[in-house]
Amino acid sequence: MDLTGWMEQWNMFPPPEGTILCAVSGGRDSLCLLHYLYTLSKSRPFKVAAAHLNHGMRPTAERDEAFVRQFCRQYGIPLYVERVQVYEDAAARKLSVEETGRQARYDFLERIADDIGAERIATAHHQGDQAETVLLHLLRGTGPEGLGGIPPVRGRLIRPLLDTPRCQIEAYLAELGQSYVEDETNGDLHYARNRLRRVIWPELEKLHGGVQENIARAAQIARQESGYLNDLAQAYLPQQGEALSCGELLAAPPVLRRRALVLFLEQAGCGRKDLGYSHIEALERLCAGGGVLDLPGGAVAVCRNGTLRLTRREQPAQEQTLTPGQPLQWGGYTVELADAAAEAPYTVVLAPDDKVTVRSWRRGDGLALPGGRGRRSLKRLMQEYGIPPEARERIPVVCLNGRAAAVAGIGVDQAYLPPRRGRAVQIIVKERKESDQ
């Protein structure tokens, strides 16, 4: 097995005396890659380090970590290990376990690479992974870019095995007599890749031999043609700033328009993960009609006055208790209850046993404003008071005993105004400047 031609073609080698950080799970593919890079580093001017993330998702996770530690000790390879709780993180992020694990793995690799100054991060995706990815993308209705599959290089992330069939990886380890660990979930047919690998590929091979190699070759052609079209689409993107002219975009040919939107998302740091054709269609409609659109990964597209902008959907701050006389830092605001001044615009009356908290708005919240038409939903009131959707999560809602009592910029529920008995206090809400945060 010789990867040097492929690595040179895609400029995968770091500068002289640089470092490649290799992700290693202990499985067949990553162990093959780590050993190959270690051996190659003896004749080439670069260093190798390894990184292992213990997801804690399987009973054998401790076994895998111990195996990787022993392997790296045997060859004197620097190893960096971290443990995460993927199930807990997935619940907190409201993402799938698989996506949470993927994000945790790449976050870990990037952090370790930064810490040790590694110029390259190597993962063990091989030709079979490439073919599976292309076919799964096709089943989901991907466009030409999805048919390009896994890129050999993305930033400092490299895939030296991407053009290598698994049979060569197996032969490499067999010649060494090197064992490896086996992920027992690889036999679980609930996962799409496992069904594809164990059930569908054997049938495809019967129809046409060399199907994985052929699909991988088609992916390479698709990447080359896609790159050319991306260069053309780049002309419709702003050279500076983060605002995209909807008029110019809508005047572009459809094939370039869609690509320009994907590139615009990437420039804004949104990435392509979980971005489907339906999202791009929705963005095109947004550019034509205006409005707000939630996108995967916490991105929010806002189109107003013929201009498209992308923001990040902020995670609302946790609900916190507010005590009179003690300013509270909540999100990007300072919230305080002070003695009521004359004609203070936001005043509530507190009973001795009232619990005062600050949180983001929730569905079901409402206010009955003085002189208004009874209790109205907070969502509707925010619309009427001109608070844009992308800013609503950030607005502090002051609650008494769990019920919305006052919202800055809107008003106070009449149920908490005099003549209610108790202490009258003024609600002071100030948005903090970046220099104060």
C-alpha positions as CSV (number, residue, x, y, z in Angstrom):
1,M,0.0,0.0,0.0
2,D,1.5,3.3,-1.1
3,L,-0.3,6.5,-0.3
4,T,2.4,9.0,-1.1
5,G,1.2,9.8,-4.6
6,W,-2.3,10.5,-3.4
7,M,-1.0,12.6,-0.5
8,E,1.2,14.6,-2.7
9,Q,-1.6,15.1,-5.3
10,W,-3.7,16.7,-2.6
11,N,-0.9,18.5,-0.7
12,M,-1.6,16.4,2.5
13,F,2.0,16.5,3.8
14,P,2.7,19.2,6.4
15,P,5.6,21.7,6.1
16,P,9.0,20.2,7.0
17,E,9.1,19.1,10.7
18,G,5.4,19.7,10.9
19,T,2.9,17.4,12.6
20,I,0.0,15.2,11.4
21,L,-2.5,14.5,14.2
22,C,-4.2,11.2,13.4
23,A,-7.7,10.4,14.7
24,V,-7.6,6.8,16.0
25,S,-10.5,4.7,17.4
26,G,-8.6,1.4,17.6
27,G,-10.5,0.0,14.7
28,R,-9.1,-1.4,11.5
29,D,-9.0,1.7,9.3
30,S,-7.7,4.2,11.8
31,L,-5.1,1.8,13.2
32,C,-3.9,1.1,9.6
33,L,-3.6,4.8,8.9
34,L,-1.8,5.6,12.2
35,H,0.8,2.8,11.6
36,Y,1.3,3.9,8.0
37,L,1.9,7.5,8.9
38,Y,4.2,6.6,11.7
39,T,6.2,4.4,9.3
40,L,6.2,7.1,6.6
41,S,7.4,9.7,9.1
42,K,10.7,7.7,9.4
43,S,11.6,8.6,5.8
44,R,9.8,12.0,5.5
45,P,10.4,15.2,7.6
46,F,7.1,15.2,9.6
47,K,6.0,14.0,13.0
48,V,2.9,12.0,14.0
49,A,0.6,12.3,17.0
50,A,-2.6,10.4,17.8
51,A,-5.9,11.5,19.3
52,H,-8.6,9.2,20.8
53,L,-12.0,10.4,21.9
54,N,-13.8,8.0,24.3
55,H,-17.5,8.6,23.6
56,G,-18.6,6.4,26.5
57,M,-21.4,5.1,24.2
58,R,-20.6,1.4,24.3
59,P,-19.6,-1.1,27.1
60,T,-16.3,-1.7,25.3
61,A,-15.3,2.0,25.2
62,E,-12.8,1.4,28.0
63,R,-11.3,-1.6,26.1
64,D,-10.9,0.5,23.0
65,E,-9.1,3.3,24.9
66,A,-6.8,0.8,26.6
67,F,-5.9,-0.8,23.3
68,V,-5.1,2.6,21.6
69,R,-2.9,3.5,24.6
70,Q,-1.0,0.3,24.4
71,F,-0.5,0.6,20.6
72,C,0.9,4.2,20.9
73,R,3.1,3.2,23.9
74,Q,4.5,0.4,21.8
75,Y,5.6,2.7,19.0
76,G,6.3,5.8,21.1
77,I,3.5,7.9,19.4
78,P,2.3,10.8,21.5
79,L,-1.4,10.2,22.3
80,Y,-4.1,12.6,23.5
81,V,-7.2,11.2,25.0
82,E,-10.5,12.9,26.1
83,R,-13.8,11.5,27.4
84,V,-17.2,12.9,26.7
85,Q,-20.8,12.0,27.6
86,V,-22.5,11.9,24.2
87,Y,-25.9,10.9,25.4
88,E,-26.1,13.7,27.9
89,D,-24.8,16.2,25.3
90,A,-27.2,15.0,22.7
91,A,-30.2,15.6,25.1
92,A,-28.9,19.1,26.0
93,R,-28.3,20.1,22.3
94,K,-31.5,18.4,21.1
95,L,-29.5,16.6,18.4
96,S,-29.2,13.0,17.4
97,V,-26.6,10.9,19.2
98,E,-24.7,10.3,15.9
99,E,-24.5,14.0,15.1
100,T,-23.5,14.9,18.6
101,G,-20.8,12.3,18.5
102,R,-19.5,13.6,15.2
103,Q,-19.4,17.2,16.4
104,A,-17.7,16.2,19.6
105,R,-15.1,14.2,17.7
106,Y,-14.2,17.1,15.3
107,D,-14.2,19.7,18.0
108,F,-11.8,17.5,20.0
109,L,-9.5,17.0,17.0
110,E,-9.4,20.7,16.2
111,R,-8.7,21.6,19.9
112,I,-5.8,19.1,20.2
113,A,-4.4,20.2,16.9
114,D,-4.4,23.8,18.1
115,D,-2.8,22.8,21.4
116,I,0.1,20.9,19.8
117,G,0.5,23.0,16.7
118,A,-0.5,20.3,14.2
119,E,-0.7,21.5,10.6
120,R,-2.8,18.5,9.5
121,I,-5.5,16.3,11.0
122,A,-5.9,12.9,9.4
123,T,-9.0,10.7,9.5
124,A,-9.3,7.2,8.1
125,H,-12.1,7.5,5.6
126,H,-11.5,5.1,2.8
127,Q,-12.8,4.3,-0.7
128,G,-15.7,2.3,0.7
129,D,-16.8,5.1,2.9
130,Q,-16.7,7.4,-0.1
131,A,-18.9,5.2,-2.2
132,E,-21.4,4.7,0.7
133,T,-21.5,8.5,1.3
134,V,-22.3,9.2,-2.4
135,L,-25.0,6.6,-2.6
136,L,-26.6,7.8,0.6
137,H,-26.5,11.4,-0.6
138,L,-28.1,10.2,-3.9
139,L,-30.9,8.4,-2.0
140,R,-31.6,11.7,-0.1
141,G,-32.0,13.7,-3.3
142,T,-28.6,15.5,-3.3
143,G,-27.4,17.9,-5.9
144,P,-24.1,17.7,-7.8
145,E,-22.0,18.7,-4.8
146,G,-23.4,15.9,-2.7
147,L,-22.4,13.5,-5.5
148,G,-18.8,14.7,-4.9
149,G,-18.9,12.8,-1.6
150,I,-16.2,13.3,1.0
151,P,-13.5,15.8,0.0
152,P,-9.9,14.5,0.2
153,V,-8.9,17.8,2.0
154,R,-10.9,20.4,3.8
155,G,-8.9,23.0,5.6
156,R,-6.2,21.1,7.6
157,L,-8.4,18.0,7.6
158,I,-6.9,15.3,5.3
159,R,-8.0,11.8,4.3
160,P,-5.0,9.8,3.1
161,L,-7.0,6.6,2.7
162,L,-9.9,8.0,0.7
163,D,-8.7,6.4,-2.6
164,T,-7.8,3.1,-0.9
165,P,-10.2,0.1,-1.0
166,R,-10.7,-1.7,2.3
167,C,-9.2,-4.9,1.0
168,Q,-5.8,-3.1,0.9
169,I,-6.2,-2.0,4.4
170,E,-7.0,-5.5,5.5
171,A,-4.0,-6.8,3.7
172,Y,-1.7,-4.2,5.2
173,L,-2.7,-5.2,8.8
174,A,-2.6,-8.9,8.0
175,E,1.0,-8.6,6.7
176,L,1.9,-6.8,10.0
177,G,0.0,-9.4,12.1
178,Q,-1.6,-6.4,13.8
179,S,-4.8,-6.9,15.7
180,Y,-7.5,-4.2,16.1
181,V,-10.7,-3.7,18.0
182,E,-14.1,-4.2,16.4
183,D,-17.1,-1.9,17.1
184,E,-19.9,-4.2,17.9
185,T,-22.5,-1.7,16.6
186,N,-21.1,-2.3,13.1
187,G,-23.5,-5.3,12.9
188,D,-26.5,-3.3,13.9
189,L,-28.8,-3.0,10.8
190,H,-30.7,-0.1,12.3
191,Y,-28.0,2.1,11.1
192,A,-28.2,3.1,7.4
193,R,-24.6,2.6,6.6
194,N,-24.5,-0.9,8.2
195,R,-27.6,-2.0,6.1
196,L,-25.9,-0.6,3.0
197,R,-22.6,-2.3,3.7
198,R,-23.9,-5.7,4.7
199,V,-27.1,-6.1,2.7
200,I,-27.0,-3.8,-0.4
201,W,-23.4,-3.7,-1.5
202,P,-23.1,-7.5,-2.0
203,E,-26.1,-7.3,-4.3
204,L,-24.7,-4.3,-6.2
205,E,-21.4,-6.2,-6.7
206,K,-23.3,-9.0,-8.3
207,L,-24.8,-6.5,-10.8
208,H,-21.5,-4.8,-11.6
209,G,-18.1,-5.7,-10.3
210,G,-16.0,-2.9,-8.8
211,V,-19.0,-0.8,-7.9
212,Q,-17.2,1.0,-5.0
213,E,-14.3,2.0,-7.1
214,N,-16.6,3.2,-9.9
215,I,-18.7,5.3,-7.6
216,A,-15.6,6.8,-6.0
217,R,-14.3,7.7,-9.5
218,A,-17.6,9.3,-10.4
219,A,-17.4,11.3,-7.1
220,Q,-14.0,12.7,-8.1
221,I,-15.4,13.8,-11.5
222,A,-18.3,15.5,-9.8
223,R,-16.0,17.3,-7.4
224,Q,-13.9,18.7,-10.3
225,E,-17.0,19.9,-12.2
226,S,-18.6,21.3,-9.0
227,G,-15.5,23.3,-8.2
228,Y,-15.7,25.0,-11.6
229,L,-19.4,25.9,-11.0
230,N,-18.5,27.2,-7.6
231,D,-16.0,29.6,-9.1
232,L,-18.7,31.0,-11.3
233,A,-21.2,31.2,-8.4
234,Q,-18.7,33.1,-6.3
235,A,-19.1,36.2,-8.5
236,Y,-22.6,36.7,-7.0
237,L,-21.4,36.8,-3.4
238,P,-20.4,40.0,-1.6
239,Q,-16.6,40.8,-1.6
240,Q,-17.0,42.4,1.8
241,G,-19.5,42.2,4.6
242,E,-22.2,39.6,5.3
243,A,-25.1,41.1,3.3
244,L,-26.2,39.4,0.1
245,S,-28.2,41.4,-2.6
246,C,-31.4,39.4,-3.3
247,G,-31.9,41.2,-6.6
248,E,-28.5,40.2,-7.9
249,L,-28.9,36.7,-6.7
250,L,-32.3,36.2,-8.2
251,A,-31.0,37.4,-11.6
252,A,-28.4,34.6,-11.6
253,P,-29.1,31.3,-13.5
254,P,-30.8,28.8,-11.2
255,V,-27.8,26.4,-11.0
256,L,-25.5,29.2,-9.9
257,R,-28.1,30.8,-7.7
258,R,-28.4,27.7,-5.5
259,R,-24.6,27.3,-5.4
260,A,-24.2,30.9,-4.4
261,L,-26.6,30.4,-1.5
262,V,-24.7,27.3,-0.3
263,L,-21.4,29.2,-0.5
264,F,-22.9,32.2,1.3
265,L,-23.9,29.8,4.2
266,E,-20.4,28.4,4.3
267,Q,-18.8,31.9,4.4
268,A,-21.1,32.8,7.3
269,G,-19.8,29.7,9.2
270,C,-23.0,27.7,8.9
271,G,-21.6,24.8,7.0
272,R,-23.4,22.2,4.9
273,K,-24.2,19.6,7.5
274,D,-27.9,18.6,7.4
275,L,-28.5,21.3,4.7
276,G,-30.9,19.8,2.1
277,Y,-32.4,20.9,-1.2
278,S,-35.6,21.9,0.6
279,H,-33.6,24.5,2.6
280,I,-32.1,26.0,-0.5
281,E,-35.5,26.2,-2.1
282,A,-36.8,27.9,1.0
283,L,-33.9,30.4,0.9
284,E,-34.7,31.2,-2.7
285,R,-38.4,31.9,-1.7
286,L,-37.2,34.0,1.2
287,C,-35.0,36.1,-1.1
288,A,-38.0,36.7,-3.3
289,G,-40.6,37.5,-0.6
290,G,-38.6,38.5,2.6
291,G,-39.0,37.2,6.1
292,V,-37.1,34.9,8.5
293,L,-36.0,31.3,8.1
294,D,-34.5,28.8,10.6
295,L,-31.8,26.7,9.2
296,P,-29.9,23.6,10.5
297,G,-27.1,24.1,12.9
298,G,-28.6,27.1,14.7
299,A,-28.4,29.5,11.7
300,V,-31.2,32.1,11.0
301,A,-31.6,33.7,7.6
302,V,-33.2,37.2,7.6
303,C,-34.3,38.9,4.4
304,R,-35.4,42.5,4.6
305,N,-35.3,45.4,2.2
306,G,-33.9,43.2,-0.6
307,T,-30.9,42.1,1.5
308,L,-30.2,38.6,2.9
309,R,-28.3,38.3,6.1
310,L,-27.4,35.2,8.3
311,T,-27.2,35.2,12.0
312,R,-26.8,32.5,14.7
313,R,-29.7,31.5,16.8
314,E,-28.6,32.3,20.3
315,Q,-29.2,29.8,23.1
316,P,-31.5,31.5,25.6
317,A,-30.0,32.1,29.0
318,Q,-31.2,29.9,31.8
319,E,-34.0,31.2,34.0
320,Q,-32.6,33.0,37.0
321,T,-34.0,34.5,40.2
322,L,-34.1,38.2,40.5
323,T,-33.8,39.9,44.0
324,P,-34.6,43.6,44.6
325,G,-31.5,45.7,44.8
326,Q,-29.2,43.0,43.3
327,P,-28.6,43.6,39.5
328,L,-28.6,40.4,37.5
329,Q,-26.5,39.7,34.4
330,W,-28.9,37.8,32.1
331,G,-27.7,37.1,28.5
332,G,-26.7,40.4,27.0
333,Y,-28.7,42.4,29.6
334,T,-28.5,43.8,33.1
335,V,-31.9,43.4,34.9
336,E,-32.5,45.1,38.2
337,L,-35.4,45.7,40.6
338,A,-35.1,49.1,42.3
339,D,-37.3,51.3,44.4
340,A,-40.0,52.8,42.1
341,A,-39.3,56.3,41.0
342,A,-42.0,58.8,40.2
343,E,-43.7,57.9,36.9
344,A,-41.3,55.0,36.3
345,P,-42.5,53.3,33.1
346,Y,-42.0,49.7,34.3
347,T,-43.3,49.2,37.8
348,V,-44.7,46.1,39.4
349,V,-46.0,45.5,42.9
350,L,-44.5,42.6,44.8
351,A,-46.2,40.6,47.5
352,P,-44.0,39.3,50.3
353,D,-44.0,35.7,48.9
354,D,-43.6,36.5,45.2
355,K,-40.8,34.7,43.5
356,V,-39.3,36.9,40.7
357,T,-37.4,35.3,37.9
358,V,-36.0,36.3,34.5
359,R,-36.2,34.1,31.4
360,S,-36.8,34.0,27.7
361,W,-40.3,34.1,26.3
362,R,-42.2,30.8,26.0
363,R,-45.2,29.7,24.0
364,G,-48.2,30.5,26.0
365,D,-46.8,33.7,27.5
366,G,-49.0,36.7,27.4
367,L,-49.7,40.1,28.8
368,A,-52.8,42.0,29.6
369,L,-51.6,45.6,29.0
370,P,-53.4,48.5,30.7
371,G,-56.0,49.9,28.3
372,G,-55.5,47.0,26.0
373,R,-57.9,44.4,24.6
374,G,-57.4,41.8,27.4
375,R,-54.6,39.3,27.6
376,R,-52.7,38.8,24.3
377,S,-49.9,36.4,23.4
378,L,-46.4,37.7,23.9
379,K,-45.6,36.5,20.4
380,R,-48.2,38.8,18.9
381,L,-47.2,41.7,21.0
382,M,-43.6,41.3,20.0
383,Q,-44.7,41.4,16.4
384,E,-46.8,44.6,16.9
385,Y,-44.0,46.3,18.9
386,G,-41.5,45.7,16.1
387,I,-39.2,43.2,17.8
388,P,-37.8,41.0,15.0
389,P,-38.0,37.2,15.3
390,E,-34.3,36.8,15.5
391,A,-34.1,39.1,18.6
392,R,-37.1,37.7,20.6
393,E,-35.1,34.9,22.4
394,R,-32.8,37.6,23.8
395,I,-35.5,39.8,25.3
396,P,-35.7,39.3,29.1
397,V,-39.1,38.4,30.4
398,V,-39.6,39.2,34.1
399,C,-42.0,36.7,35.8
400,L,-43.8,36.6,39.1
401,N,-44.3,33.0,40.3
402,G,-43.7,31.7,36.8
403,R,-46.1,34.0,35.0
404,A,-44.9,36.7,32.6
405,A,-45.4,40.1,34.4
406,A,-43.3,42.5,32.4
407,V,-41.3,42.7,29.2
408,A,-38.9,45.5,28.4
409,G,-40.0,47.5,25.3
410,I,-43.6,46.3,25.7
411,G,-45.0,46.9,29.2
412,V,-46.4,45.4,32.4
413,D,-49.3,43.1,32.9
414,Q,-52.1,45.1,34.6
415,A,-52.5,42.3,37.2
416,Y,-49.2,43.4,38.8
417,L,-49.9,47.1,38.9
418,P,-51.3,49.1,41.9
419,P,-53.7,48.8,43.7
420,R,-52.1,45.3,44.3
421,R,-50.8,45.3,47.8
422,G,-47.1,45.0,48.4
423,R,-43.8,46.8,47.5
424,A,-43.7,48.8,44.3
425,V,-40.5,48.3,42.5
426,Q,-39.2,49.6,39.2
427,I,-37.8,47.1,36.5
428,I,-34.7,48.4,35.0
429,V,-33.4,46.6,31.9
430,K,-30.2,47.7,30.2
431,E,-28.6,46.1,27.2
432,R,-24.9,45.6,27.8
433,K,-22.3,46.8,25.3
434,E,-19.8,44.3,24.0
435,S,-17.0,46.0,26.0
436,D,-19.1,45.3,29.2
437,Q,-19.7,41.6,28.5
